[in-house]
Amino acid sequence: MAEATQLMFSHAEVVTALIKQQGLHEGIWGLAINFGLAAANVGQTPDASDANPAAVVPILAIGLQRAEAVSNLAVDAAVANPA
Protein backbone atom coordinates (compact mmCIF):
# COMPACT_ATOMS: atom_id res chain seq x y z
CA MET A 1 0.00 0.00 0.00
CA ALA A 2 1.30 3.47 -0.86
CA GLU A 3 2.30 5.87 1.89
CA ALA A 4 -0.32 8.52 2.61
CA THR A 5 0.82 12.02 1.70
CA GLN A 6 -2.31 13.87 2.77
CA LEU A 7 -4.91 13.27 5.48
CA MET A 8 -8.17 15.21 5.36
CA PHE A 9 -10.72 15.61 8.17
CA SER A 10 -14.31 16.79 8.31
CA HIS A 11 -15.21 19.83 10.40
CA ALA A 12 -16.83 17.55 13.01
CA GLU A 13 -13.69 15.38 13.19
CA VAL A 14 -11.55 18.46 13.86
CA VAL A 15 -13.97 19.65 16.56
CA THR A 16 -13.99 16.19 18.16
CA ALA A 17 -10.18 16.07 18.25
CA LEU A 18 -10.01 19.55 19.82
CA ILE A 19 -12.68 18.62 22.40
CA LYS A 20 -10.64 15.58 23.42
CA GLN A 21 -7.37 17.53 23.45
CA GLN A 22 -8.90 20.13 25.78
CA GLY A 23 -10.52 17.51 28.03
CA LEU A 24 -14.04 18.89 27.53
CA HIS A 25 -16.87 16.60 28.67
CA GLU A 26 -19.95 18.82 28.40
CA GLY A 27 -21.52 21.39 26.16
CA ILE A 28 -21.91 21.72 22.43
CA TRP A 29 -18.79 23.09 20.77
CA GLY A 30 -18.39 24.34 17.23
CA LEU A 31 -15.51 25.09 14.92
CA ALA A 32 -14.18 28.65 15.16
CA ILE A 33 -11.78 30.11 12.60
CA ASN A 34 -10.20 33.57 12.81
CA PHE A 35 -9.35 35.08 9.45
CA GLY A 36 -7.04 37.96 8.64
CA LEU A 37 -7.13 40.27 5.65
CA ALA A 38 -4.30 41.68 3.58
CA ALA A 39 -4.02 43.24 0.14
CA ALA A 40 -1.41 42.93 -2.58
CA ASN A 41 -0.91 43.64 -6.24
CA VAL A 42 -0.39 40.36 -8.07
CA GLY A 43 0.40 39.48 -11.66
CA GLN A 44 1.70 36.67 -13.84
CA THR A 45 4.73 38.49 -15.26
CA PRO A 46 7.92 39.63 -13.50
CA ASP A 47 7.51 43.24 -14.64
CA ALA A 48 3.99 43.40 -13.10
CA SER A 49 2.53 44.78 -16.35
CA ASP A 50 -0.58 42.68 -15.70
CA ALA A 51 -0.84 43.37 -11.96
CA ASN A 52 -4.24 43.44 -10.31
CA PRO A 53 -5.29 44.31 -6.76
CA ALA A 54 -6.01 41.16 -4.77
CA ALA A 55 -7.15 40.18 -1.31
CA VAL A 56 -5.28 37.62 0.75
CA VAL A 57 -7.26 35.95 3.55
CA PRO A 58 -4.99 33.93 5.85
CA ILE A 59 -6.28 31.63 8.56
CA LEU A 60 -4.88 33.09 11.81
CA ALA A 61 -6.28 30.61 14.34
CA ILE A 62 -8.50 27.54 14.59
CA GLY A 63 -10.42 26.80 17.77
CA LEU A 64 -13.68 25.99 19.50
CA GLN A 65 -16.66 28.12 20.46
CA ARG A 66 -19.89 27.28 22.27
CA ALA A 67 -22.74 26.39 19.92
CA GLU A 68 -26.52 26.16 20.28
CA ALA A 69 -27.07 22.84 18.48
CA VAL A 70 -25.19 19.89 17.03
CA SER A 71 -24.47 20.28 13.31
CA ASN A 72 -21.80 19.49 10.75
CA LEU A 73 -19.73 22.22 12.49
CA ALA A 74 -20.63 21.48 16.12
CA VAL A 75 -20.28 18.42 18.36
CA ASP A 76 -21.71 17.49 21.77
CA ALA A 77 -18.71 16.98 24.06
CA ALA A 78 -20.67 14.56 26.27
CA VAL A 79 -21.03 12.22 23.27
CA ALA A 80 -17.59 12.81 21.70
CA ASN A 81 -15.62 12.65 24.95
CA PRO A 82 -17.61 11.08 27.82
CA ALA A 83 -16.27 11.67 31.33
Helices and strands as residue ranges (DSSP letters): H 11-22, E 28-35, E 38-42, E 52-56, E 59-66, E 74-76, H 77-80
